[in-house]
Amino acid sequence: MSDFKTINKKIGDIGLPIVLAFLAIMLIYMFYKIYQIRHHFAFTPGRVTRINLPRWGSSKYTIIFEYKVAGEIYGGNNDYDLCDHQNKADLRALFLGKQFPVVYAVNSPSGGDMLLTQDYADKYKYQLPDSVKFYDSVLSCR
């Protein structure tokens, strides 16, 4: 029994630094990705391919989209709060197949975000076209 405790203690002594190092690396990588998309970005058109309604206990629905950079197709998704008057059929009719601007990191284009609200576009000093402002009002529940 004491051998088990000794082995367990050794694993704990070695395992904790490994887990902490892994978490630190993940945190650094996450901040790097955020830095890249905030400081070295470009825009491209993207197309809404699917809408997922909120799961049980959630008020957020997901807009799933695709965009092309240098001949490669990437995908992404944005979550939005469901307004009281919205339903799946209305959202699909409104967004499905439509094109909107997407911002992506130049060095790593796989992490793009679709710009559907002016508040979010302002982070990139991007003025949404007038054709997108209606969708901003729908997503903002106005």
C-alpha positions as CSV (number, residue, x, y, z in Angstrom):
1,M,0.0,0.0,0.0
2,S,2.8,2.4,0.8
3,D,4.3,1.7,-2.7
4,F,1.0,2.9,-4.2
5,K,1.1,6.1,-2.2
6,T,4.8,6.7,-3.2
7,I,4.0,6.2,-6.9
8,N,0.9,8.3,-6.6
9,K,3.0,11.1,-4.9
10,K,5.7,10.9,-7.6
11,I,3.1,11.1,-10.4
12,G,1.5,14.1,-8.6
13,D,4.9,15.8,-8.3
14,I,5.7,15.4,-12.0
15,G,2.1,15.7,-13.3
16,L,1.3,19.1,-11.8
17,P,4.1,21.0,-13.5
18,I,3.3,19.3,-16.8
19,V,-0.4,20.3,-16.6
20,L,0.6,23.8,-15.6
21,A,3.0,24.1,-18.5
22,F,0.4,22.8,-20.9
23,L,-2.2,25.3,-19.7
24,A,0.4,28.1,-19.9
25,I,1.2,27.2,-23.5
26,M,-2.5,27.1,-24.4
27,L,-3.0,30.5,-22.9
28,I,0.0,32.0,-24.7
29,Y,-1.3,30.5,-28.0
30,M,-4.8,31.9,-27.4
31,F,-3.3,35.4,-26.8
32,Y,-1.1,35.1,-29.9
33,K,-4.2,34.2,-32.1
34,I,-6.1,37.2,-30.6
35,Y,-3.1,39.5,-31.3
36,Q,-2.8,38.3,-34.8
37,I,-6.5,38.9,-35.7
38,R,-6.5,42.3,-34.0
39,H,-3.3,43.6,-35.5
40,H,-2.6,41.8,-38.8
41,F,-5.9,41.3,-40.5
42,A,-7.6,41.4,-43.9
43,F,-11.2,41.2,-45.1
44,T,-12.8,38.8,-47.5
45,P,-16.4,38.0,-48.4
46,G,-18.0,35.0,-46.6
47,R,-21.2,33.1,-47.1
48,V,-23.6,31.8,-44.4
49,T,-24.0,28.1,-44.8
50,R,-26.0,27.0,-41.8
51,I,-27.9,28.3,-38.7
52,N,-28.1,26.3,-35.5
53,L,-30.8,27.3,-33.1
54,P,-30.1,27.4,-29.3
55,R,-29.7,24.2,-27.4
56,W,-31.8,23.5,-24.4
57,G,-31.1,26.1,-21.7
58,S,-29.3,28.5,-24.0
59,S,-30.4,31.7,-25.7
60,K,-27.7,31.8,-28.3
61,Y,-27.9,30.6,-31.9
62,T,-25.0,30.0,-34.2
63,I,-24.4,31.4,-37.7
64,I,-22.0,29.1,-39.5
65,F,-20.1,30.4,-42.5
66,E,-17.4,29.7,-45.1
67,Y,-14.9,32.0,-46.7
68,K,-12.0,31.7,-49.2
69,V,-8.4,32.9,-48.7
70,A,-5.7,32.3,-51.3
71,G,-7.8,29.5,-52.9
72,E,-8.5,27.6,-49.7
73,I,-11.9,27.4,-48.1
74,Y,-12.1,28.1,-44.3
75,G,-15.1,27.9,-42.0
76,G,-16.2,29.7,-38.8
77,N,-19.1,30.5,-36.6
78,N,-20.5,33.4,-34.6
79,D,-23.0,33.2,-31.7
80,Y,-25.8,35.7,-31.2
81,D,-28.6,36.0,-28.7
82,L,-32.0,35.0,-29.9
83,C,-34.5,37.8,-29.8
84,D,-38.1,37.1,-28.6
85,H,-39.7,37.5,-32.1
86,Q,-37.1,35.4,-34.0
87,N,-37.6,31.8,-35.1
88,K,-35.6,29.3,-37.1
89,A,-37.5,29.8,-40.4
90,D,-37.1,33.6,-40.3
91,L,-33.4,33.4,-39.5
92,R,-32.7,30.9,-42.2
93,A,-34.7,32.9,-44.8
94,L,-32.8,36.0,-43.7
95,F,-29.2,34.8,-43.5
96,L,-28.8,31.4,-45.3
97,G,-26.7,31.8,-48.5
98,K,-26.1,35.5,-48.0
99,Q,-22.6,37.0,-48.2
100,F,-21.1,39.2,-45.5
101,P,-17.6,40.6,-44.8
102,V,-15.2,38.3,-42.8
103,V,-12.1,39.4,-41.0
104,Y,-9.2,37.0,-40.7
105,A,-5.6,37.0,-39.5
106,V,-3.2,37.3,-42.4
107,N,-0.7,34.8,-40.9
108,S,-3.4,32.4,-39.9
109,P,-6.6,32.7,-41.9
110,S,-8.4,29.8,-40.3
111,G,-9.7,31.9,-37.4
112,G,-12.0,34.3,-39.2
113,D,-15.1,36.1,-37.8
114,M,-18.0,37.3,-39.8
115,L,-18.8,41.0,-39.4
116,L,-22.5,41.3,-39.0
117,T,-22.8,44.1,-36.4
118,Q,-21.3,47.5,-36.5
119,D,-20.2,47.2,-32.9
120,Y,-18.0,44.3,-33.8
121,A,-16.8,45.8,-37.1
122,D,-15.7,48.9,-35.2
123,K,-13.0,46.8,-33.5
124,Y,-11.3,46.6,-37.0
125,K,-12.2,50.2,-38.0
126,Y,-14.5,48.8,-40.7
127,Q,-17.7,50.5,-41.8
128,L,-20.3,47.9,-42.7
129,P,-22.0,48.5,-46.0
130,D,-25.5,49.9,-46.0
131,S,-26.8,46.5,-47.2
132,V,-25.6,44.8,-44.0
133,K,-27.0,47.4,-41.6
134,F,-30.4,45.8,-41.7
135,Y,-28.9,42.5,-40.5
136,D,-27.1,44.4,-37.7
137,S,-30.5,45.6,-36.4
138,V,-31.9,42.1,-36.6
139,L,-29.0,40.6,-34.7
140,S,-29.0,43.5,-32.1
141,C,-32.8,42.9,-31.5
142,R,-33.7,46.5,-32.5
